[in-house]
Protein backbone atom coordinates (compact mmCIF):
# COMPACT_ATOMS: atom_id res chain seq x y z
CA UNK A 1 0.00 0.00 0.00
CA UNK A 2 1.33 3.44 -0.92
CA UNK A 3 3.00 5.27 1.95
CA UNK A 4 3.19 9.05 2.19
CA UNK A 5 6.75 10.14 2.93
CA UNK A 6 8.80 13.30 2.63
CA UNK A 7 11.75 13.55 0.26
CA UNK A 8 14.33 16.16 -0.75
CA UNK A 9 13.43 18.27 -3.78
CA UNK A 10 15.08 21.13 -5.62
CA UNK A 11 13.90 23.88 -3.26
CA UNK A 12 12.93 22.05 -0.10
CA UNK A 13 11.04 19.01 1.09
CA UNK A 14 8.23 17.42 -0.91
CA UNK A 15 5.55 14.94 0.06
CA UNK A 16 5.60 11.77 -2.04
CA UNK A 17 3.88 8.45 -2.29
CA UNK A 18 6.12 5.40 -2.36
CA UNK A 19 4.83 1.92 -3.14
CA UNK A 20 6.93 -1.21 -2.94
CA UNK A 21 6.35 -4.59 -4.56
CA UNK A 22 6.07 -7.75 -2.49
CA UNK A 23 9.40 -9.03 -3.78
CA UNK A 24 12.69 -7.39 -4.76
CA UNK A 25 11.88 -4.71 -7.35
CA UNK A 26 12.63 -5.48 -10.98
CA UNK A 27 12.68 -1.76 -11.79
CA UNK A 28 11.93 1.69 -10.48
CA UNK A 29 9.20 4.03 -11.71
CA UNK A 30 8.95 7.77 -11.24
CA UNK A 31 5.26 8.71 -11.34
CA UNK A 32 4.36 12.30 -12.22
CA UNK A 33 0.92 13.35 -11.02
CA UNK A 34 -1.70 15.33 -12.91
CA UNK A 35 -2.51 18.96 -12.06
CA UNK A 36 -5.14 17.98 -9.48
CA UNK A 37 -2.37 16.76 -7.23
CA UNK A 38 -1.27 14.00 -4.90
CA UNK A 39 -4.41 12.33 -3.53
CA UNK A 40 -6.01 8.91 -2.99
CA UNK A 41 -6.50 8.30 -6.72
CA UNK A 42 -2.75 8.71 -7.30
CA UNK A 43 -2.08 6.28 -4.44
CA UNK A 44 -4.32 3.71 -6.16
CA UNK A 45 -2.45 4.07 -9.44
CA UNK A 46 0.94 3.88 -7.74
CA UNK A 47 -0.12 0.71 -5.92
CA UNK A 48 -1.19 -0.88 -9.19
CA UNK A 49 2.21 -0.28 -10.82
CA UNK A 50 3.97 -1.61 -7.71
CA UNK A 51 1.91 -4.80 -8.01
CA UNK A 52 3.65 -5.40 -11.35
CA UNK A 53 6.97 -5.70 -9.51
CA UNK A 54 8.28 -2.11 -9.50
CA UNK A 55 9.18 0.33 -6.77
CA UNK A 56 7.22 3.51 -7.49
CA UNK A 57 7.82 7.08 -6.32
CA UNK A 58 5.19 9.78 -6.93
CA UNK A 59 6.36 13.23 -5.77
CA UNK A 60 4.08 16.16 -4.97
CA UNK A 61 5.51 18.44 -7.64
CA UNK A 62 3.57 21.48 -6.36
CA UNK A 63 5.38 21.37 -3.00
CA UNK A 64 6.43 25.00 -3.35
CA UNK A 65 2.76 26.03 -3.14
CA UNK A 66 1.89 23.89 -0.11
CA UNK A 67 1.69 20.33 1.13
CA UNK A 68 -0.25 17.61 -0.65
CA UNK A 69 -2.92 17.80 2.06
CA UNK A 70 -3.16 21.59 1.73
CA UNK A 71 -3.77 21.41 -2.02
CA UNK A 72 -5.92 18.28 -2.18
CA UNK A 73 -9.39 19.10 -3.59
CA UNK A 74 -12.10 19.30 -0.95
CA UNK A 75 -14.95 18.98 -3.46
CA UNK A 76 -16.39 16.14 -5.56
CA UNK A 77 -14.79 16.50 -8.97
CA UNK A 78 -17.00 13.78 -10.42
CA UNK A 79 -19.64 16.49 -10.84
CA UNK A 80 -18.86 18.23 -14.16
CA UNK A 81 -19.89 21.67 -12.94
CA UNK A 82 -17.90 21.32 -9.74
CA UNK A 83 -14.87 20.17 -11.74
CA UNK A 84 -15.15 23.15 -14.07
CA UNK A 85 -15.43 25.61 -11.17
CA UNK A 86 -12.49 23.97 -9.40
CA UNK A 87 -10.21 24.38 -12.41
CA UNK A 88 -11.23 28.02 -12.74
CA UNK A 89 -10.57 28.90 -9.10
CA UNK A 90 -7.89 26.57 -7.72
CA UNK A 91 -4.90 28.45 -9.15
CA UNK A 92 -3.54 25.39 -10.94
CA UNK A 93 -2.34 27.45 -13.89
CA UNK A 94 -0.06 29.41 -11.62
CA UNK A 95 1.30 26.25 -10.01
CA UNK A 96 2.08 24.79 -13.43
CA UNK A 97 3.68 28.02 -14.68
CA UNK A 98 5.94 28.02 -11.62
CA UNK A 99 7.46 24.73 -12.80
CA UNK A 100 10.08 26.37 -14.98
CA UNK A 101 12.57 24.15 -16.84
CA UNK A 102 15.23 25.09 -14.29
CA UNK A 103 13.05 24.12 -11.35
CA UNK A 104 11.88 20.95 -13.05
CA UNK A 105 15.47 19.90 -13.70
CA UNK A 106 16.52 20.49 -10.09
CA UNK A 107 13.48 18.65 -8.77
CA UNK A 108 13.88 15.73 -11.16
CA UNK A 109 17.51 15.27 -10.17
CA UNK A 110 16.39 15.02 -6.53
CA UNK A 111 13.52 12.65 -7.37
CA UNK A 112 15.73 10.32 -9.39
CA UNK A 113 18.33 10.32 -6.61
CA UNK A 114 15.66 9.40 -4.07
CA UNK A 115 14.24 6.65 -6.28
CA UNK A 116 17.74 5.23 -6.73
CA UNK A 117 18.32 5.28 -2.97
CA UNK A 118 15.04 3.47 -2.33
CA UNK A 119 15.92 0.84 -4.92
CA UNK A 120 19.33 0.32 -3.33
CA UNK A 121 17.71 -0.08 0.08
CA UNK A 122 15.32 -2.62 -1.45
CA UNK A 123 18.21 -4.70 -2.79
CA UNK A 124 17.93 -3.60 -6.44
CA UNK A 125 20.70 -1.01 -6.97
CA UNK A 126 21.09 -1.86 -10.65
CA UNK A 127 17.39 -1.78 -11.52
CA UNK A 128 16.40 0.18 -14.60
CA UNK A 129 14.27 3.30 -14.29
CA UNK A 130 11.09 4.33 -16.04
CA UNK A 131 8.69 7.24 -15.73
CA UNK A 132 5.03 7.79 -16.35
CA UNK A 133 2.99 10.98 -16.22
CA UNK A 134 -0.55 12.28 -16.57
CA UNK A 135 -1.79 15.65 -17.84
CA UNK A 136 1.13 17.98 -17.07
CA UNK A 137 2.94 14.90 -15.73
CA UNK A 138 3.36 13.63 -19.29
CA UNK A 139 5.49 16.70 -19.94
CA UNK A 140 7.51 16.09 -16.79
CA UNK A 141 8.12 12.42 -17.54
CA UNK A 142 9.28 13.31 -21.05
CA UNK A 143 11.61 15.98 -19.72
CA UNK A 144 13.00 13.52 -17.16
CA UNK A 145 14.10 11.13 -19.90
CA UNK A 146 15.78 13.96 -21.77
CA UNK A 147 17.60 14.94 -18.60
CA UNK A 148 18.68 11.36 -17.85
CA UNK A 149 19.16 9.66 -21.24
CA UNK A 150 20.04 6.01 -20.85
CA UNK A 151 19.08 6.05 -17.20
CA UNK A 152 15.34 6.51 -17.67
CA UNK A 153 14.73 3.93 -20.37
CA UNK A 154 10.93 4.08 -20.60
CA UNK A 155 8.40 6.92 -20.58
CA UNK A 156 4.62 6.82 -20.50
CA UNK A 157 2.55 9.95 -21.09
CA UNK A 158 -1.25 10.00 -20.95
CA UNK A 159 -3.71 12.80 -21.75
CA UNK A 160 -0.60 14.94 -21.85
CA UNK A 161 -0.42 18.73 -21.98
CA UNK A 162 2.44 21.00 -22.96
CA UNK A 163 4.40 18.34 -24.81
CA UNK A 164 4.73 20.38 -28.00
CA UNK A 165 5.18 24.15 -27.77
CA UNK A 166 7.04 26.91 -29.58
CA UNK A 167 9.53 27.21 -26.73
CA UNK A 168 13.06 26.13 -27.73
CA UNK A 169 13.02 24.03 -24.55
CA UNK A 170 9.74 22.29 -25.41
CA UNK A 171 9.76 18.66 -24.19
CA UNK A 172 9.49 17.29 -27.72
CA UNK A 173 12.87 18.86 -28.51
CA UNK A 174 14.60 16.75 -25.85
CA UNK A 175 13.64 13.26 -26.97
CA UNK A 176 16.28 10.55 -26.94
CA UNK A 177 16.83 7.29 -28.81
CA UNK A 178 17.89 5.73 -25.50
CA UNK A 179 14.31 5.75 -24.20
CA UNK A 180 11.18 3.94 -25.40
CA UNK A 181 8.12 6.21 -25.35
CA UNK A 182 4.41 5.48 -25.05
CA UNK A 183 1.80 8.22 -25.48
CA UNK A 184 -1.96 7.90 -25.18
CA UNK A 185 -3.51 11.20 -26.19
CA UNK A 186 -7.04 12.26 -25.30
CA UNK A 187 -9.52 12.73 -28.11
CA UNK A 188 -10.56 16.32 -28.92
CA UNK A 189 -8.08 17.68 -26.39
CA UNK A 190 -7.17 21.37 -26.83
CA UNK A 191 -4.03 20.83 -24.76
CA UNK A 192 -2.79 18.20 -27.26
CA UNK A 193 -4.24 18.84 -30.70
CA UNK A 194 -3.94 16.42 -33.65
CA UNK A 195 -1.37 18.77 -35.16
CA UNK A 196 0.68 18.72 -31.96
CA UNK A 197 0.36 14.94 -31.77
CA UNK A 198 1.69 14.70 -35.32
CA UNK A 199 4.60 17.04 -34.46
CA UNK A 200 5.44 14.87 -31.47
CA UNK A 201 5.55 11.76 -33.67
CA UNK A 202 7.76 13.56 -36.17
CA UNK A 203 10.16 14.49 -33.36
CA UNK A 204 10.15 10.92 -32.01
CA UNK A 205 11.02 9.57 -35.46
CA UNK A 206 13.70 12.21 -35.98
CA UNK A 207 15.29 11.28 -32.64
CA UNK A 208 15.42 7.63 -33.67
CA UNK A 209 13.32 6.67 -30.68
CA UNK A 210 11.25 3.52 -30.31
CA UNK A 211 7.71 4.69 -29.61
CA UNK A 212 3.99 4.06 -29.67
CA UNK A 213 1.59 7.00 -29.91
CA UNK A 214 -2.15 7.07 -30.44
CA UNK A 215 -5.19 9.24 -29.88
CA UNK A 216 -7.61 7.26 -27.74
CA UNK A 217 -11.10 7.60 -29.27
CA UNK A 218 -13.84 9.18 -27.13
CA UNK A 219 -11.32 9.80 -24.35
CA UNK A 220 -11.55 13.21 -22.66
CA UNK A 221 -8.59 14.96 -21.12
CA UNK A 222 -8.06 13.33 -17.72
CA UNK A 223 -9.53 9.98 -18.75
CA UNK A 224 -7.46 7.96 -16.25
CA UNK A 225 -8.82 9.74 -13.17
CA UNK A 226 -11.86 8.01 -11.71
CA UNK A 227 -12.29 10.72 -9.09
CA UNK A 228 -13.27 13.28 -11.76
CA UNK A 229 -15.96 13.75 -14.39
CA UNK A 230 -13.35 13.00 -17.08
CA UNK A 231 -13.11 9.31 -16.19
CA UNK A 232 -13.32 7.04 -19.24
CA UNK A 233 -12.97 3.40 -18.23
CA UNK A 234 -12.13 1.88 -21.66
CA UNK A 235 -9.28 4.32 -22.20
CA UNK A 236 -8.01 3.84 -18.65
CA UNK A 237 -7.91 0.07 -19.15
CA UNK A 238 -6.13 0.47 -22.49
CA UNK A 239 -3.52 2.67 -20.82
CA UNK A 240 -2.98 0.04 -18.11
CA UNK A 241 -2.37 -2.74 -20.63
CA UNK A 242 -0.02 -0.65 -22.75
CA UNK A 243 1.93 0.81 -19.83
CA UNK A 244 2.44 -2.59 -18.21
CA UNK A 245 3.71 -3.98 -21.52
CA UNK A 246 6.11 -1.04 -21.92
CA UNK A 247 7.62 -1.60 -18.49
CA UNK A 248 7.86 -5.35 -19.04
CA UNK A 249 9.82 -4.72 -22.25
CA UNK A 250 12.17 -2.16 -20.80
CA UNK A 251 12.44 -2.70 -17.05
CA UNK A 252 12.00 -6.45 -16.80
C-alpha positions, -999 to 999 in steps of 0.1 A, spaced: 0 0 0 13 34 -9 30 53 19 32 90 22 68 101 29 88 133 26 117 136 3 143 162 -8 134 183 -38 151 211 -56 139 239 -33 129 221 -1 110 190 11 82 174 -9 56 149 1 56 118 -20 39 84 -23 61 54 -24 48 19 -31 69 -12 -29 63 -46 -46 61 -77 -25 94 -90 -38 127 -74 -48 119 -47 -74 126 -55 -110 127 -18 -118 119 17 -105 92 40 -117 89 78 -112 53 87 -113 44 123 -122 9 134 -110 -17 153 -129 -25 190 -121 -51 180 -95 -24 168 -72 -13 140 -49 -44 123 -35 -60 89 -30 -65 83 -67 -28 87 -73 -21 63 -44 -43 37 -62 -24 41 -94 9 39 -77 -1 7 -59 -12 -9 -92 22 -3 -108 40 -16 -77 19 -48 -80 37 -54 -114 70 -57 -95 83 -21 -95 92 3 -68 72 35 -75 78 71 -63 52 98 -69 64 132 -58 41 162 -50 55 184 -76 36 215 -64 54 214 -30 64 250 -34 28 260 -31 19 239 -1 17 203 11 -3 176 -6 -29 178 21 -32 216 17 -38 214 -20 -59 183 -22 -94 191 -36 -121 193 -9 -149 190 -35 -164 161 -56 -148 165 -90 -170 138 -104 -196 165 -108 -189 182 -142 -199 217 -129 -179 213 -97 -149 202 -117 -152 232 -141 -154 256 -112 -125 240 -94 -102 244 -124 -112 280 -127 -106 289 -91 -79 266 -77 -49 285 -91 -35 254 -109 -23 274 -139 -1 294 -116 13 263 -100 21 248 -134 37 280 -147 59 280 -116 75 247 -128 101 264 -150 126 242 -168 152 251 -143 130 241 -113 119 209 -131 155 199 -137 165 205 -101 135 187 -88 139 157 -112 175 153 -102 164 150 -65 135 126 -74 157 103 -94 183 103 -66 157 94 -41 142 66 -63 177 52 -67 183 53 -30 150 35 -23 159 8 -49 193 3 -33 177 -1 1 153 -26 -15 182 -47 -28 179 -36 -64 207 -10 -70 211 -19 -107 174 -18 -115 164 2 -146 143 33 -143 111 43 -160 87 72 -157 50 78 -164 30 110 -162 -5 123 -166 -18 156 -178 11 180 -171 29 149 -157 34 136 -193 55 167 -199 75 161 -168 81 124 -175 93 133 -211 116 160 -197 130 135 -172 141 111 -199 158 140 -218 176 149 -186 187 114 -178 192 97 -212 200 60 -209 191 61 -172 153 65 -177 147 39 -204 109 41 -206 84 69 -206 46 68 -205 26 100 -211 -12 100 -209 -37 128 -218 -6 149 -219 -4 187 -220 24 210 -230 44 183 -248 47 204 -280 52 242 -278 70 269 -296 95 272 -267 131 261 -277 130 240 -246 97 223 -254 98 187 -242 95 173 -277 129 189 -285 146 167 -258 136 133 -270 163 106 -269 168 73 -288 179 57 -255 143 58 -242 112 39 -254 81 62 -253 44 55 -250 18 82 -255 -20 79 -252 -35 112 -262 -70 123 -253 -95 127 -281 -106 163 -289 -81 177 -264 -72 214 -268 -40 208 -248 -28 182 -273 -42 188 -307 -39 164 -336 -14 188 -352 7 187 -320 4 149 -318 17 147 -353 46 170 -345 54 149 -315 56 118 -337 78 136 -362 102 145 -334 102 109 -320 110 96 -355 137 122 -360 153 113 -326 154 76 -337 133 67 -307 112 35 -303 77 47 -296 40 41 -297 16 70 -299 -22 71 -304 -52 92 -299 -76 73 -277 -111 76 -293 -138 92 -271 -113 98 -243 -116 132 -227 -86 150 -211 -81 133 -177 -95 100 -187 -75 80 -162 -88 97 -132 -119 80 -117 -123 107 -91 -133 133 -118 -160 138 -144 -133 130 -171 -131 93 -162 -133 70 -192 -130 34 -182 -121 19 -217 -93 43 -222 -80 38 -187 -79 1 -192 -61 5 -225 -35 27 -208 -30 0 -181 -24 -27 -206 0 -7 -228 19 8 -198 24 -26 -182 37 -40 -215 61 -10 -219 76 -16 -185 79 -53 -190 98 -47 -223 122 -22 -208 124 -27 -171 120 -64 -168 
